[in-house]
């Protein structure tokens, strides 16, 4: 009985080893076949990468300065509180995530230019005995530019981007409404808007379509759009589209109502800017136009009066 068990164990062992060997050989053959197909399509590639030479071919700034700045940025980012980092990330998102900008580099710039550079200059001025009002004022100016400059630039960029989206939204909504009422599906209508209208809003809609193609739900993709833009008119459109998707409301009716509402808001913004114009013109009028007008109108009379007075005496 034990011999039977021994024979069965040896047989099963040899069978298992043979099956594993066959699977390994088959996998290797498939890999070789795929490599042969790839080589037949691309040709023979004989390219050896010399990592040391690649590293030496880089500039001094890329090999030394940038890693040092990245290390300092990581340290400075750890020293800053989470709320500040979240505000910077939010501003970067609203600014469109510009290339070359991230929270770590901004924090590095603020610490180096806003704190380290003025402190070093003031320290050298005190040690050399040359501390005066000019040095203190220059250090204060550098601190202000270095510390408050990057957030101000991000805020201005986000504001310009928001204004561009507000300007492009009514025309995009009209084209989207016409496309849907002509019989296209919503996704195809968005594709028509992306193709025919170029701009910031078209890029955001293209990103929405990419997220939906990757499997993100339409409502979540529109919520992400609202998070990236923070435009009041677009927020209303996103809310209407989410409700239409959830409750099964006709998309064409929602788009038609949104297009009419956007046209009304655009007219209201134009009227608001027109009403603010006289107030904005008061200070240039008083400071620039009125003095020159007084000189032109009253100047000859003043000169004539002065001449008469001097001749009389």
C-alpha positions in Angstrom: 0.0 0.0 0.0 2.8 2.3 0.8 4.5 1.5 -2.5 1.3 2.5 -4.3 1.3 5.9 -2.5 5.0 6.3 -3.3 4.4 5.7 -7.0 1.4 8.1 -7.0 3.4 10.8 -5.3 6.3 10.4 -7.7 4.0 10.4 -10.7 2.1 13.5 -9.5 5.5 15.2 -8.8 6.8 14.5 -12.3 3.5 15.5 -13.8 3.5 18.8 -11.9 7.0 19.6 -12.8 6.3 18.8 -16.4 3.3 21.0 -16.5 5.2 23.9 -15.0 8.0 23.4 -17.5 5.5 23.4 -20.3 3.9 26.6 -19.1 7.3 28.3 -18.7 8.4 27.2 -22.2 5.1 28.3 -23.7 5.3 31.7 -22.0 8.9 32.1 -23.2 7.9 31.2 -26.7 5.1 33.7 -26.7 7.5 36.4 -25.5 9.9 35.5 -28.2 7.2 35.6 -30.8 6.0 39.0 -29.6 9.6 40.2 -29.7 10.1 38.9 -33.3 6.8 40.7 -34.4 7.9 43.9 -32.7 11.4 43.7 -34.3 9.8 43.0 -37.7 7.6 46.1 -37.4 10.2 48.5 -35.9 13.4 47.0 -37.2 16.5 46.0 -35.3 17.3 48.4 -32.5 20.7 48.4 -31.1 20.8 51.3 -28.7 22.8 51.3 -25.5 22.1 54.0 -22.9 25.1 55.3 -21.1 23.6 56.7 -17.9 26.9 58.3 -16.8 27.4 60.1 -20.1 23.8 61.2 -20.1 24.2 62.6 -16.6 27.5 64.4 -17.7 25.8 65.9 -20.8 23.3 67.7 -18.6 24.1 71.3 -17.6 25.4 72.4 -14.2 22.0 73.8 -13.2 20.3 70.6 -14.0 22.8 68.5 -12.1 23.4 70.6 -9.0 21.1 73.7 -8.7 17.8 72.0 -9.5 18.3 69.0 -7.1 19.4 71.5 -4.4 16.4 73.6 -4.9 14.1 70.6 -4.9 15.6 69.4 -1.6 15.2 72.8 -0.1 11.7 73.0 -1.4 10.8 69.7 0.2 12.2 70.9 3.5 10.4 74.2 3.2 7.1 72.5 2.3 7.4 70.3 5.4 7.9 73.5 7.5 4.8 75.2 6.1 1.4 74.3 7.5 -1.1 72.2 5.7 -3.6 75.1 5.3 -1.0 77.2 3.3 -0.2 74.2 1.1 -3.9 73.6 0.4 -4.4 77.2 -0.5 -1.5 77.1 -2.9 -2.8 73.9 -4.5 -6.2 75.5 -4.8 -4.8 78.6 -6.5 -2.7 76.5 -8.9 -5.8 74.5 -9.8 -7.8 77.6 -10.5 -5.0 79.1 -12.5 -5.1 76.1 -14.8 -2.1 74.2 -13.3 0.5 76.2 -15.4 3.6 74.3 -16.6 6.6 74.7 -14.3 4.4 75.8 -11.3 3.8 73.6 -8.3 3.4 74.2 -4.6 6.9 73.0 -3.8 8.6 75.5 -6.2 6.4 78.3 -5.0 7.3 77.6 -1.3 11.0 77.4 -2.3 10.8 80.8 -4.1 9.0 82.4 -1.2 11.5 81.2 1.4 14.6 81.9 -0.7 13.6 85.3 -2.1 11.2 86.4 0.6 13.1 85.4 3.7 16.7 84.1 3.1 17.8 86.8 0.7 16.6 89.8 2.7 17.9 88.3 6.0 21.3 87.6 4.5 21.5 91.1 3.0 20.5 92.7 6.3 23.0 90.6 8.2 25.9 91.6 5.9 24.8 95.2 6.1 24.9 95.1 9.9 28.3 93.3 10.0 29.8 95.9 7.6 28.2 98.8 9.4 26.3 100.0 6.3 22.7 99.6 7.6 20.7 102.6 6.5 17.2 103.4 5.4 18.0 102.5 1.8 19.1 99.0 2.8 16.2 98.5 5.0 13.7 99.7 2.4 15.3 97.5 -0.3 15.1 94.5 2.0 11.5 95.2 2.8 10.7 95.5 -0.9 12.5 92.2 -1.8 10.6 90.5 1.1 7.3 91.9 -0.2 7.9 90.8 -3.8 9.3 87.4 -2.8 6.7 86.5 -0.2 3.5 88.0 -1.7 4.4 88.0 -5.4 3.8 84.3 -6.3 0.3 84.1 -4.7 -0.6 87.5 -6.3 0.5 86.2 -9.7 -1.5 83.0 -9.2 -4.6 85.0 -8.2 -4.3 87.3 -11.2 -3.9 84.3 -13.5 -6.9 82.6 -12.0 -9.0 85.8 -12.4 -8.0 86.1 -16.0 -8.8 82.5 -16.6 -12.2 82.9 -14.9 -13.0 85.9 -17.1 -12.1 84.0 -20.3 -14.4 81.2 -19.3 -17.2 83.6 -18.6 -16.7 85.2 -22.1 -16.6 81.8 -23.9 -19.5 80.2 -22.0 -22.5 81.8 -23.8 -21.2 81.0 -27.3 -20.3 77.5 -26.3 -23.7 77.0 -24.7 -25.4 78.2 -27.9 -23.5 75.8 -30.0 -24.1 73.0 -27.6 -27.8 73.7 -27.6 -28.0 73.8 -31.4 -26.1 70.6 -31.7 -28.3 68.7 -29.2 -31.5 70.0 -30.8 -30.2 69.0 -34.2 -30.2 65.4 -33.1 -26.7 64.8 -31.7 -26.1 63.2 -28.4 -24.7 65.2 -25.6 -21.2 63.7 -25.9 -21.1 64.3 -29.6 -22.4 67.8 -29.1 -19.6 68.5 -26.6 -17.1 67.1 -29.2 -18.4 69.6 -31.7 -17.9 72.4 -29.2 -14.3 71.2 -28.6 -13.6 71.0 -32.3 -15.2 74.3 -33.4 -14.4 76.6 -30.4 -10.9 77.0 -29.2 -10.1 78.4 -25.8 -9.9 77.7 -22.1 -13.5 76.4 -21.8 -12.9 74.0 -24.7 -9.8 72.6 -23.0 -11.8 72.0 -19.8 -14.6 70.3 -21.8 -12.0 68.1 -23.5 -10.7 67.1 -20.0 -14.3 66.3 -19.0 -14.7 64.0 -22.0 -11.4 62.3 -21.3 -12.5 61.6 -17.7 -15.8 60.2 -18.9 -13.9 57.9 -21.4 -11.7 56.7 -18.5 -14.8 55.6 -16.7 -15.7 58.5 -14.5 -19.4 59.2 -14.1 -20.8 62.2 -15.9 -21.9 63.8 -12.7 -18.5 63.4 -11.1 -16.8 64.7 -14.2 -18.9 67.9 -14.1 -18.2 68.3 -10.4 -14.5 68.1 -11.2 -15.1 70.8 -13.9 -16.7 73.0 -11.3 -13.8 72.5 -8.9 -11.2 73.4 -11.5 -13.0 76.6 -12.7 -15.0 78.1 -9.9 -17.2 80.2 -12.2 -20.7 81.1 -11.0 -22.3 80.7 -14.4 -20.6 77.4 -15.1 -21.5 76.2 -11.6 -25.2 76.8 -12.4 -24.8 74.8 -15.7 -23.0 71.9 -13.9 -25.8 71.7 -11.3 -28.5 71.7 -14.0 -26.7 69.0 -15.9 -26.3 66.8 -12.8 -30.0 67.2 -12.0 -30.9 66.4 -15.6 -28.7 63.3 -15.5 -30.2 62.1 -12.1 -33.9 62.8 -12.8 -34.0 62.1 -16.5 -34.9 65.6 -17.6 -34.6 66.5 -21.3 -31.1 67.7 -21.9 -32.2 70.0 -24.8 -34.6 71.9 -22.5 -32.0 72.3 -19.8 -29.4 73.6 -22.4 -32.0 76.0 -23.9 -32.8 77.5 -20.5 -29.1 77.7 -19.5 -28.3 79.5 -22.8 -31.1 82.1 -22.3 -29.9 82.6 -18.7 -26.3 83.1 -19.8 -27.3 85.7 -22.4 -29.2 87.6 -19.8 -26.2 87.5 -17.4 -23.8 88.6 -20.1 -26.0 91.6 -20.8 -26.2 92.4 -17.1 -22.4 92.2 -16.8 -22.1 94.6 -19.7 -24.5 97.0 -18.1 -22.7 96.8 -14.8 -19.4 97.6 -16.4 -21.0 100.5 -18.2 -22.4 101.9 -14.9 -19.0 101.5 -13.2 -17.2 103.4 -16.0 -18.1 107.0 -14.8 -16.8 106.2 -11.3 -13.6 104.8 -12.6 -13.1 107.9 -14.9 -13.4 110.4 -12.0 -9.8 110.0 -10.7 -8.0 110.1 -14.1 -10.3 113.1 -15.0 -9.4 115.0 -11.8 -5.7 114.1 -11.7 -4.8 114.2 -15.4 -7.4 116.0 -17.5 -8.5 118.8 -15.3 -5.1 120.3 -14.5 -4.1 120.4 -18.2 -7.5 121.9 -19.0 -7.1 124.6 -16.4 -3.6 125.4 -17.7 -4.9 125.7 -21.3 -8.1 127.7 -20.4 -6.9 129.8 -17.4 -3.2 130.1 -18.2 -3.4 132.8 -20.8 -5.7 134.9 -18.6 -3.3 134.5 -15.7 -0.4 135.6 -17.9 -2.4 138.6 -19.2 -3.3 139.7 -15.7 0.3 139.4 -14.5 1.5 141.5 -17.4 -1.1 144.2 -16.7 -0.2 144.3 -13.0 3.5 144.6 -13.6 3.0 147.3 -16.3 0.7 149.2 -13.9 3.4 149.3 -11.2 
